[in-house]
Amino acid sequence: MAKHWNWNATVVEQKNGKRRVGSASGEVKAPTRKAARDAARREVERKGSGRTAYELRVF
């Protein structure tokens, strides 16, 4: 059974030789914490090319 998981992460975006650091958060629906972590990472990377999630926390 799927559960709602909250997540937050530090996000680094590299674009045109510039590096920006920020944060992001959201909610995903997944059966396990590991699946939720993978879904959150995909969500961050889907929002923009060159975006990477660091210190991803799922709770």
N, C-alpha and C positions, 0 to 999 in steps of 0.2 A: 504494500500500500504506500502510495506516495505521500510525502510530508512536505510542508513548506519550510524552507531554510532561508535564513537571512545571511547575507554576506557583505563584507567590506574589504577593500584592498587599496594598496598604494598602486597607482597606475603611472607608468612612464610612457610617454608618446614621443617618438622621434619622427620628425617631419622636416624636410628641406634642410637637413643638417642641424636643426635646432632640437633641443631636448626639453620637454616640459614634464613636470612631475605634479601629480595631483592625487585625488582620492576618488573612489567610486563605491557605490553600495547598491544593493538591490535584494530581490527575493527570487528564488527558484523553487520549482517543485520537483522533487526527486525521492526515490525510495531509500537511499543511504547517504551518509555524509560524503563519502567518496564521490558518488555520482553528482551530488550537489556541487562539490568543489570543481569537478570537471565542467559542469554546465555553467557555473559562474565564470570560469576562465574563458570558455567559448564566448560567453556574452560580452566580456570585456574586449576580447580580440575582434569580435564581429563589428563593434561600434566604430572602428577606425583602423586603417592599416598602420602598422608601426606601433600599435599599443600593446603593452605587456603588463600583466598583473604581477605584483610582488606582494609578499606578506598577505596573501589571501586568507581570510578568516571566515569560516562557515560556522554558524551557530543556530 
